[in-house]
Amino acid sequence: MTRASPHPSQASAPPIAAGDASHRYLCVELAAESYAVPLLSVHEIQAYAAPTPLPGTPPHVRGVANLHGQIVPVVDLRRRVGMPEQPYGRLTVTVFVGVGPQLAGLIVDAASRVVELDQRAIMPPPEISDGVDVSFITGITRAGDRTVIVLDVAALLRGDPALALSTVSRDSQGSQRSSQRGSP
Amino acid sequence: MASMTTRIEAINAALLDTFREEASDGIDQLEARLLELVTRRDPELVDQMFRVAHTIKGGAGTFAMTAMTRVAHRMESVLDAYRTGAAPSQAAVNVLLEGADALRGLLAAGPGGGAPDEFAALESKLEAVAQRARGAPEPGAAALHGERTPATQLAIAIAPSRELFRAQVDPVPLFDQLAMLGELSVRADVSKVPAFAELDPTSCHLAWQLTLTGGPAEMVSALFGWLDELCAVTVEPIAPAAPPVATAAPRGELAAPAVAQVSAGSGPPAASIRVRLDKLDALMNLIGDLMTTQSTLSALGRAAASDPIRQRSALDELQRLTRSLQQSALQLRSMPISSVLNRFPRLVYDLAERLGKAIELEVIGEATELDRTVLERIGDPLVHLLRNSIDHGIEPPAERVAAGKPPAGQIRITVSARSDEVVIEIADDGRGLDTAKILARARERGLAAAARALSDDEIHRLILLPGFSTADQISEISGRGVGMDVVVRTIQELGGDLQLRSIRGAGSTTVLRLPLSLAVMDGQLVQFGGRTWIVPLASVAECTRFDARAITELVGQRTVIRVGDELVPVLDPCARLGIASRARHNLVLVVEANGQRRALLVDEVGPRHQIVVKSLSAQLARVDALSGAAVLGDGSLAFIVDVAALCSATEQETPRMTTTSRR
């Protein structure tokens, strides 16, 4: 698996100020929207390679990938945030983010640039009425001339019932068995 | 100053840790010896215990763990009273065992935990025992420092480092300990103390010379042993002025040196290291990748045209190297099962006492090594099985004698290693399983359909279902009905297998099979649903060609297929996993777990490989029917099928017509 070369727009972006790393974010694109992920949570960006599908997982979990010996779930971020699906293209990448020892891969349309965001300028998200889950959005702000939605990676992963980070009880194991009984 | 405080805290914490480790070992030793005392009278044992109690007392005193010091002191008195060779009574042993428990609890609580007189009641009991032991007039009954300690003189030089006070160590309590051993005189050497203007009061510039009359040298060293890093201590005997007085030793006949052998299991603990598990896991990951690289290179190398012989031998070397690396890493993960089995004698003793039964426990193969993760989790299931044997299996002595058995029940735990698995058997010679009662209870609870006739084997397995218990009253020991199914689940999660054998009136045996390693296993590659999967080789019974005529459809129940002279339930793994089935099934792979067999319909059966198991569940909520993943030689991922999950999916519908031949 090869690493993605920097997005063309990065070449013309302003130089990144040598500030506190905790204010730096990686911008990723989903359709026309920019999302920002804390840079410290990003482990690696790889050109998209189809993960190995894992039976019995929800549709947004595309499968698992082998990241340097560790099996990591790969999630389609579009589906996770409730956007309609799009075929993967030339610029599609998988961004591997981590919360503590846990990792997950997020499939996004593109990874664009690294920006510095002023924490005080991040506004809480507006009420969105069309049923999209916003529990994992920290807020909204501007970076340069673009509106950027800041993601709370921990909440994103924690709120995903397919991932072990959730607090969903494992006793569903018993009911899983009975509901998945194959016909002999 | 902040860094100074942290440094002090660090040293103190390290010292406390060392003390904790050694005291914990000491308490374990005490307990083990006490249990041995029940069957074997040996003054050497008492002596050893006395020394252990003494050392624990000293260490506890230094950390101002007063309650612990007091309990240890009382125990020391009792043990000292028995050093003359009078045999401790059962009651005395019980009180001493209570003392050991108290010490454990106090050790765990640490300095500052608990009131100094927390165990006042226990102390009185211990004191009473000591009085009784001393009170009986014995010829030559020893004073506290009996005839075993000739009146030698020891010169003790203590030269601490500057850090002594900063490490919060006060030597005075230690001197007090020494004073209890004999006559002590102390001289402080102030020659190195600087002038007042330059004095840093937190530094220790003092040294001491002590003279001790009457204490054995090794006990003195033991007192200071754990202060190794902070003090240089030398202990030397001073040539006695007069020849040593040979006082009459009435216990001479017991001191026959040939007898002073302790049993094999209780020697000094083997040197061991603590290894951080995450470092090991990282190492295993690396090695996994290395193995993948090696197989890739191997394939490439074979294809290359230039100097094939050299290339071949280099690749062979690489292969050997990686295998050895893997073996060493795996061995780092293993430890002998004795660390888990050590607590069993005590457990059996307590339970037997409480239930009024007589039990003899035999353990074979405690040096067998298991993977750490398995060890961590196998303890509770084993305890539960042992408790079941003692509570429900072994009969009270009167009943046993009436049945023509020896009054003491026999429980034997056997641990043995086969090529890639460990087998643990727990066997008792008790009543055995009462099939009628089990069946009745199962039907009562709706766990077995009333109309079907079940074989003895099947009836035995009913006790493994959740919510089952035949105990008439749920005893506090077992029988709560939450036990056996949890045991089974734990064993399954460890990739293992549980089987029951029982003969009414003669006894029961539980057999656990566990994989030797969770990290590496022999896998059978299979194809179905257009993909490659891995089935643990240990679970594969056989593989045959699929023949549509061999399938029998039982009315309303299960589809079975005839394999050899057996009817095995059929399972389509594609349907079970919820994936599309792509091709015709050509083959049948018969797999087995927990005594149950299933015939899997697969498309192809591939080669067998040793694979490195990668965990899925660290990242993902538990996935049904898959127990892990592995990286194949071509870099792709294949999932490992959880055979136990497949076999038990329809646990409650045991197949009707199995003509099982016992393995």
Interface residues (C-beta under 8 A of the other chain):
Chain A: T52 L54 P55 G56 T57 V61 V64 A65 N66 H68 G69 Q70 I71 V72 P73 P101 Q102 L103 A104 P161 A162 L163 A164 S166 V168 R170 S172 Q173 Q176 R177 Q180 R181 G182 S183 P184
Chain B: N285 L286 G288 D289 R558 T559 P569 V570 L571 D572 P573 C574 A575 R576 L577 G578 I579 K614 S615 L616 S617 A618 Q619 L620 A621 R622 V623 D624 A625 L626 A629 V631 G635 S636 L637 A638 F639 A645 A649 T650
